Amino acid sequence: MDLNYSFEQAQYREGVQRFVARVLTPLVNDKYDFSRALTREEIARLRADIAGHEIATEPPLDENGNLDLICLGIFMEELARLRIGLVSLATALFFPVWDLGGLLKDGQVDSYGHMFAPGEMVAMGMSEPNAGSHIAGVQTTARRDGDEWVLNGSKLWTSHATIAAGIIVLARNLETGRVSLFIVDRKRRDYHVEPVKMMGFDSISTCAVSFDDFRLPSDAELTPDKGGLRTALSFIEQGRLRLMFMAVGVAQAALDLAVDYAKVRTQFGKPIGAFQLVQDMLADMAIHTETARLMAYRVASQMMTGEPCRKTVSIGKAYTTESAVKVASLGVQVHGAIGLTTECAAERLLRDARMLTIPDGTTQIHKLTIGRELTGLDALQ
């Protein structure tokens, strides 16, 4: 087992780091305000600013032409070190991270293909006020009425609904009783969106969306067979991998910031980094960051083989996100009082890290999944 990057992967990381340092960092720090959700117009301008850089516009592919999840992880990790929102906006700014457009059948491409054009993004409406971790319990419904669908229900924690070209909505098909996916094109008819103020993810628009007798064309169902729930779960699993690399990037950023500060901040006549207890905190931060990185790339590697990896994904999601919280919290501690102020990036990193343990399955839900995989006993049934 070789746990080192291949030559190509190491080169790719160096290329991404150069791009982030030379191109993205000045744009993020000086031109765009990432302390709030970006508008569609700002996203379009930022995309234009980076359009000439191939590493930012071409997805990393393996020798078989498939998405290389190791290199994708490298890309997401380096973005998250700068700003976590860049990862969430990756499809609109850089290249399609996940092939949501692949859900479209031949007859649907003409109707909905524009929603997946370069620079666009489609939101995912999965969670609901009464159906979070248990997505099979969705209460949003879709019923036939002539040659249309009528959608009723509410979605919560829907990222980017204010700026997306539309939403893929998980709803129960009242004809079949099965959970299915439906596509909602914002150009055809707008829906009600209410931004939700969150403690972190400042540049990510998190929203509540409601549908009240909302009419959709007859071709709006994306999974008319039995695959609606399975497809939804596959997208959630992909989202978990993204969160893992977000966590690694945030942890690395917090560690870098704390080390730099410990070298220059002096107390009692010497840098605080010389004190044993500060070094103890920095060492713990490094241990959690490195082991989280190994776990994330382990999950990506197993996903690429096509092997079943439910337990590994849950271990990875739980461990990396909780590690990010520990590392970011220690980062604030190293900074002392200045780490509690909004002028210090350590405070933002802690808020962002804390956001990661909840989406796409809380840590506790993932521990139940791990327990079920180990024992064959389901705590929820």
Secondary structure, DSSP 8 states (H G I E B T S, - for coil): ---S--HHHHHHHHHHHHHIIIIIHHIIIIIS-TTS---HHHHHHHHHHHTT-HHHHS--B-TTSSB-HHHHHHHHHHHHHH-HHHHHTHHHHTS-SS-GGGG--HHHHHHHGGGGSTT--EEEE--BTTBSS-GGG---EEEEETTEEEEEEEEEEEETTTTSSEEEEEEEETTT--EEEEEEETTT---EEEE---SS-TTS-EEEEEEEEEEEETT-BS--SS-HHHHHHHHHHHHHHHHHHHHHHHHHHHHHHHHHHHHH-EETTEEGGGSHHHHHHHHHHHHHHHHHHHHHHHHHHHHHHT---HHHHHHHHHHHHHHHHHHHHHHHHHHGGGGGSTTSHHHHHHHHHHHTTSTTS-HHHHHHHHHHHHHS--TT-
